[in-house]
């Protein structure tokens, strides 16, 4: 297969070429202007289809293939994004073939799965691509029949002449259509005209997943491929001093054991580069079992790191990131965090005169919440295939943001940008873990050294002890209440290692006349990174737990209390930087109130908790029913209301919310990574507790606010409010508030 010409213009939104042997291929270049008469694709020989991200392919026998540009890790973008194309293209969806495209971001401008942005970013570009293709096919048919375009319509991959009933398949006119000038403007359907979008559709590659076809990096095999594993220091704050590989090299099947450095000295990291451990030991051999056994024979000596500063190119430009020396522990982190909460910190937002309001308060309620480090634990541990030769650097990688890895690979593997080729494998879970691609560079180094194709594999223990974790956080909320039970002021202060969870412009900011938000952070050598709804996943749990307790203190129903505050923010908002729409927030709570029958008794013996949150441009709210079984909590039922704009695929959307709910319950009750002298005390799923099948709710109801707002986020927004909904229900069940995650641990401490 030949590659596309890299020197072609990258500005064109949609470019068309003929396929050798007939047919056409339509390429989508996101966020760009239409440039007439440019061909985007380079064509291979007769029967081969060129595979380029984001292209529509149509062959003379009327096969239609849509290449999905965004990496897939279970968010179902391989169904929802092609649905956008096909809504306007009007091919026969039941026969459309969907395939994962390769990495080619320079052509597409965007290949990114994360931040709950896929639907919003693709909404206009992909629909425009489908509409443009359809119009060109219709024009080709109009030319062949000698009739006006207005007399034609399309139906399941066919062009129909309305007056005569004559029909042509897309394939029959594809070659002619490819030669036409492209229209500069096309009309898109209005939501009321959709026939595919908004209807529930099964996963387009569901059969392949269920039948175990090769979709993941772990499945990838080539002749002569070697297996590699790495050995990293046994604790954060340690580094490699020396190694003795003599015994390991004697083991059967072992090809090489060596030390290597992942990032060059002075390399300026980008936003999704991560340090992890920079000097590693690679063990390379014929099979996984042989390499695992040989790793045990490597004798390594480790030494403490020194405090250093590393250059990072992040938002706001280049800065130095401090990496402190020392072997850090969870107990010491907690002590330091509680100390920091007592000090005046950076003021992030201030409305009114909170000091005076607290001075004049009739009552003051103050509560502190904490959360531990969390491991991502995707079902598929880290893996990457690499084959570096003098001509090419080829990777098969499960990466959420491939373009972010380009500079890293080029700089640290000494390859030219045009030599990079990457196939995007389906990911067995991501949740932010696979936004960080250090393992791709590691695999590249190993392949270069052994001069062979290599598959790098992390064990579960490797990933959990050498992971990228959700930071550990603390947040204190304090409220002033007057003699009439009105909340007159709110003070929030939040921090953590190495970042603060604070979102100072989120609700209830804007609803409180006197408001103060303060923030701080402390450096750490523990590697942290994006974790499903970063920062929001803790900010929501503290905020919504406190609002529940505050509602009780002023004698109001907790759900109505939230709605009343939002009505105030809608009518007379305080401040100018509130980042939520109070009307949409109220709407999702009112839908939840209706669908959950709030105010009526819960399921038998259950107690109910409510929570709501805004993030990633969407609104989510839950009512959770909790029962106690043998002294332990069980979530019987969850009712969810969501406002994420127009719902592209209700089937996939419902599944995504269900997954977020179960994930949130598990992390709220059980999730915890403890460190002692730099070493994680949990090393596998035998002692890192996640939710089990039997602990999942018997029923999860998902309801969407029906509107025609352009799609907003969905992968992350349902996750953060789950924590507080569980905590608030637990309070009703046991009569005590829980402030420290994981809640099961705090609950058991209270019993002791």
Buried (B, 14 or more C-beta within 10 A) or exposed (E): EEEBEEEBEEEBBBBBBBBEEBBBBBBBBBEBEBBEEBBBBBBBEEEEBBBBBBBBBBBBEBBBBBBBBBBBBBBBBBBBBBBBBBBBBBBBBEEBEBBBBBBBBBBBBBBBBBBBBBBBBBBBBBBBBBBBBBBBBBBBBBBBBEBEEEBBEBEEBBBBBEEEEBEBBBBBBBBBBBEBEBBEEBEEBEEEEBEBBBBEBEBBBEEBEEEEEEBBBBBBEEEEBBBBBBBBBEBBBBBBEEBEBEEBBEBEBBBBBBBBEBBEEEBEBBBBBBBBBBBBBBBBBBEBEBBBBBBEBBEBEBEBBEEEEBEBBEEEEEEEBEBBEBBBBBEBBBEBBEEBBEEEBEEBBBBBBBEEBBEEBEEEBEBBBBBBBBBBBBEBBBBBBBBBBEEEBBBBBBBBBBBBBBBBBBBBBEBEEEBBBBBBBBBBBBBBBBBBBBBBBBBBBBBBBBEBBBBBBBBBEBBBBBBBBBBBBBBBBBBBBBEEEEBBBBBBBBBBBBBBBBBBBBBBBBBBBBBBBBBBBBEBBBBBBBBBBBBBBBBBBBBBBBBBBBBBBBEBBBBBBBBBBBBBBBEEBBBEEBBBBBEBBBBBBBBBBEBBEBEEEBBEEBBBBBBBBBBBBBBBBBBBBBBBEEEEBBBBBBBBBBBBBBBBBBBBBBBBBBBBBBBBBBBBBBBBBBBBBBBBBBBEEEEBBBBEEEBBBEEBBBBBBEBEBEBBBBBBBBBBBBBBBBBBBBBBBBEEBBBBBBBBBBBEEEEE
